Amino acid sequence: MRTEVSKVTWPTRRETVVTTIMVVIMSIIAALFFLGVDWVLGTVVQLILGIRFY
């Protein structure tokens, strides 16, 4: 087990911070994308069905 653990390359603190920031940014971008797609599809469905929610 010690031999295997010694083969592991642990990330540095900087790598961990940069990776975390990138994950947060990509999550925000994905959320905004799906928000936009949901809004467009919802609007299209409302127009097709003639339903308006205010």
N, C-alpha and C positions, 0 to 999 in steps of 0.2 A: 504494500500500500504506500509506503513512504517513497518508493521509486516512482510510482505513478503520480503521486502528488508533486514530486519535485519536477516532473515534466510539464506541469501546468504553468502556463504563462498568465499571470494575473495582470489585469489592466491597472494602469497608473491612476492616480486620483484625477488627473487632467483628462485622461481618456474617458473615465466614468462620467465626469461632468459634461464633457462635450457630447457624448452619446446620449445622456439624459436630456440635454437641451434639444438635440436633434429629434428625439422621440416626441417630445412635447410639441415642437414646431410641426412635425408631420401629422400629429394627432389633430392639431388645430386646423391645418389645411384640409385634412380628410373630413373633419366635422363641417367646415364651411362648404366644401364641395357637396356633401350629402344634404346639407340644409338647402343649398341652391337647387339640387335635383328634386328634392321633395317638394319645394315650393313650385317649381315649373310643372311637375307632374300633377300636383294638386290643382293648380290653376287650369291645366288642360282638362282634367276630369270634370272640374266644376263647369267649364265652358261647354263641354260635350253634354253633360247631364242637365245643364241649365240651372244649376244650384248656386246660390250665392250665400256665403256666410259672412256676416258683418261683425 
